[in-house]
Amino acid sequence: TSENEIYFHGADNTEQGNIIFDAVGTDAVFNHCRFEKLYVEYFFDDFNSGLNDDWCDAGGGQSANVSNNQLQLIGMNSSAWAETENITVGDRCTISLDFQVAYSEQSCITYFYWNLNGGDWITLYNTNSDQEYPWTYKEWDISEYVSAGDQIQLKILSNVGGSSNNNDQQYTQIDDVSISPGGAISASGSVILSNSQVTN
């Protein structure tokens, strides 16, 4: 009841545990519940504090830098890239970001990759050669490939291709990079919270 709620929380009042519904045929409904101190491993970078330690192995071309609170990959004469550190994920994982290609010459392409537990880089998406892109939102659900405790990385490559022009250039901006396991409460169907409290 409203006076006597069902209380879901991490053991010993620490952040741990989550609630996952794998095969919800109908709505999952919570009434008069309180959710606190569940565990969410969540990576997010809006680049408001520069290029944080969460990113590594940035290099090539004009390298990676942050300008106007956005990650810039400027491939000029050679490619430029940046990788995230290893991010530990749960049974569910979604990668999302905003990007734009402000300038692109012949054979220049931006690639978005991820890898699982240090394995080969897997392509999420790539832009078309010699084409600019307005700000675009992309989201990829990689849940079917990961298990709780796996580590993934995201790599973004502003690739300068192999045309005869030695001055090829590719300018890509990236913002609001998110790697999320789906939240403290996640489901393949609908979840309805009624008269409930969700904290932190």
C-alpha positions as CSV (number, residue, x, y, z in Angstrom):
1,T,0.0,0.0,0.0
2,S,1.0,3.6,-0.1
3,E,1.7,3.4,3.6
4,N,3.6,0.1,3.4
5,E,5.6,0.1,0.2
6,I,7.6,-2.8,-1.3
7,Y,11.2,-1.8,-1.0
8,F,13.8,-2.9,-3.6
9,H,17.4,-1.9,-2.8
10,G,21.0,-3.0,-3.0
11,A,22.1,-5.2,-0.1
12,D,23.7,-3.3,2.9
13,N,22.4,-0.1,1.3
14,T,25.1,-0.2,-1.3
15,E,24.7,0.1,-5.1
16,Q,24.2,-3.5,-6.4
17,G,21.7,-5.7,-8.1
18,N,19.2,-4.9,-10.9
19,I,15.8,-6.1,-12.1
20,I,15.6,-7.7,-15.5
21,F,12.6,-9.1,-17.3
22,D,13.8,-11.3,-20.2
23,A,10.6,-12.3,-21.8
24,V,7.7,-10.1,-20.8
25,G,4.5,-11.3,-22.6
26,T,2.4,-8.7,-20.9
27,D,3.1,-5.5,-19.0
28,A,5.1,-5.8,-15.8
29,V,3.4,-3.6,-13.3
30,F,4.8,-2.3,-10.0
31,N,2.5,-0.6,-7.5
32,H,3.5,1.1,-4.3
33,C,7.2,0.3,-4.7
34,R,10.4,2.1,-3.7
35,F,13.6,1.6,-5.7
36,E,16.9,2.7,-4.3
37,K,20.6,1.8,-4.6
38,L,20.4,-0.5,-7.6
39,Y,23.5,-0.8,-9.7
40,V,23.9,0.8,-13.0
41,E,27.2,0.8,-14.9
42,Y,26.9,3.7,-17.3
43,F,29.3,5.5,-19.5
44,F,28.5,9.0,-20.8
45,D,30.6,11.8,-22.1
46,D,29.4,15.2,-23.4
47,F,33.0,16.4,-23.6
48,N,32.2,19.5,-21.4
49,S,35.4,18.7,-19.5
50,G,37.7,18.2,-22.5
51,L,39.0,14.8,-23.5
52,N,38.8,12.7,-20.3
53,D,40.8,9.8,-19.2
54,D,37.9,7.6,-20.3
55,W,39.3,7.9,-23.9
56,C,42.6,6.4,-24.9
57,D,44.9,5.7,-27.9
58,A,43.8,8.9,-29.7
59,G,46.1,9.5,-32.6
60,G,46.8,9.8,-36.3
61,G,46.2,12.8,-38.6
62,Q,45.5,15.9,-36.7
63,S,44.6,13.6,-33.8
64,A,41.6,13.9,-31.5
65,N,40.8,17.1,-29.7
66,V,37.9,18.7,-28.0
67,S,36.4,22.0,-29.3
68,N,33.0,23.5,-28.5
69,N,32.4,20.6,-26.1
70,Q,32.6,18.1,-28.9
71,L,35.1,15.5,-29.8
72,Q,36.8,16.4,-33.1
73,L,38.5,13.9,-35.3
74,I,40.4,15.6,-38.0
75,G,41.9,13.3,-40.5
76,M,44.3,15.4,-42.6
77,N,46.7,13.4,-44.9
78,S,46.2,10.5,-42.6
79,S,43.4,9.0,-40.5
80,A,42.5,10.1,-36.9
81,W,40.8,8.0,-34.2
82,A,39.8,7.8,-30.6
83,E,38.9,4.8,-28.4
84,T,37.1,4.5,-25.1
85,E,38.6,2.6,-22.2
86,N,37.2,-0.8,-21.5
87,I,33.6,-0.5,-20.2
88,T,32.1,-3.3,-18.1
89,V,28.5,-4.1,-19.2
90,G,25.6,-6.2,-18.1
91,D,23.3,-8.6,-20.0
92,R,21.9,-5.6,-22.0
93,C,24.0,-2.9,-23.7
94,T,23.1,0.0,-25.9
95,I,25.6,2.4,-27.6
96,S,24.5,5.8,-28.8
97,L,26.0,9.1,-29.9
98,D,25.5,12.2,-32.0
99,F,27.8,12.9,-34.9
100,Q,28.3,15.2,-37.9
101,V,30.7,15.1,-40.8
102,A,31.5,18.7,-41.5
103,Y,33.9,18.1,-44.4
104,S,34.7,15.0,-46.4
105,E,36.9,14.5,-49.5
106,Q,37.2,11.6,-51.9
107,S,37.6,8.2,-50.3
108,C,37.2,9.6,-46.8
109,I,34.9,7.7,-44.5
110,T,34.0,7.8,-40.7
111,Y,33.8,4.4,-39.1
112,F,32.2,3.4,-35.8
113,Y,33.5,0.2,-34.2
114,W,33.2,-1.8,-31.0
115,N,35.0,-4.8,-29.7
116,L,34.1,-7.5,-27.1
117,N,36.7,-8.4,-24.4
118,G,39.6,-7.1,-26.5
119,G,38.6,-9.1,-29.7
120,D,38.5,-7.9,-33.2
121,W,36.8,-4.5,-34.0
122,I,33.3,-4.9,-35.3
123,T,31.7,-2.3,-37.5
124,L,28.6,-0.6,-36.1
125,Y,28.2,2.0,-38.9
126,N,30.1,3.9,-41.5
127,T,29.4,7.0,-43.5
128,N,29.5,7.3,-47.3
129,S,32.7,8.4,-49.0
130,D,32.9,12.1,-50.0
131,Q,29.6,13.0,-48.2
132,E,28.9,15.5,-45.4
133,Y,26.4,14.6,-42.7
134,P,24.3,17.0,-40.6
135,W,24.1,16.3,-36.9
136,T,22.8,12.7,-36.7
137,Y,21.8,10.5,-33.8
138,K,22.7,6.8,-33.9
139,E,21.9,4.0,-31.5
140,W,23.0,0.4,-31.5
141,D,21.7,-2.4,-29.3
142,I,24.4,-5.1,-28.8
143,S,22.6,-7.0,-26.1
144,E,22.5,-10.3,-28.0
145,Y,26.3,-10.3,-28.1
146,V,27.2,-9.5,-24.4
147,S,26.8,-11.1,-21.0
148,A,27.1,-9.6,-17.6
149,G,30.8,-8.8,-16.8
150,D,31.9,-8.5,-20.4
151,Q,34.0,-5.5,-21.4
152,I,33.5,-3.5,-24.5
153,Q,35.3,-0.6,-26.2
154,L,34.0,1.9,-28.7
155,K,36.3,3.3,-31.5
156,I,35.6,6.1,-33.9
157,L,37.8,6.5,-36.9
158,S,37.9,9.5,-39.3
159,N,39.5,7.6,-42.2
160,V,41.4,9.3,-44.9
161,G,41.3,7.0,-47.9
162,G,43.6,6.1,-50.6
163,S,43.1,8.5,-53.4
164,S,45.9,10.2,-55.3
165,N,45.3,13.4,-53.4
166,N,47.9,13.7,-50.6
167,N,45.9,16.4,-48.9
168,D,42.7,14.4,-48.3
169,Q,40.7,15.7,-45.3
170,Q,37.9,14.3,-43.1
171,Y,36.3,16.4,-40.3
172,T,34.1,14.5,-37.9
173,Q,32.5,15.9,-34.6
174,I,31.0,13.6,-32.0
175,D,28.9,14.4,-28.9
176,D,26.9,12.7,-26.1
177,V,28.5,9.3,-26.3
178,S,26.6,6.8,-24.2
179,I,27.3,3.1,-23.3
180,S,24.5,1.8,-21.2
181,P,23.5,-1.6,-19.9
182,G,19.8,-0.8,-20.0
183,G,19.3,0.6,-16.5
184,A,18.6,-0.7,-13.0
185,I,15.2,-2.0,-14.3
186,S,15.1,-3.3,-17.8
187,A,12.8,-5.4,-19.8
188,S,12.1,-6.7,-23.3
189,G,8.5,-5.6,-22.9
190,S,6.7,-2.8,-21.1
191,V,7.2,-1.9,-17.4
192,I,4.7,0.3,-15.6
193,L,5.6,1.9,-12.3
194,S,2.5,3.2,-10.5
195,N,2.7,5.2,-7.2
196,S,6.3,4.3,-7.0
197,Q,9.6,6.0,-6.0
198,V,12.8,5.6,-8.0
199,T,15.9,7.2,-6.5
200,N,19.5,7.6,-7.8
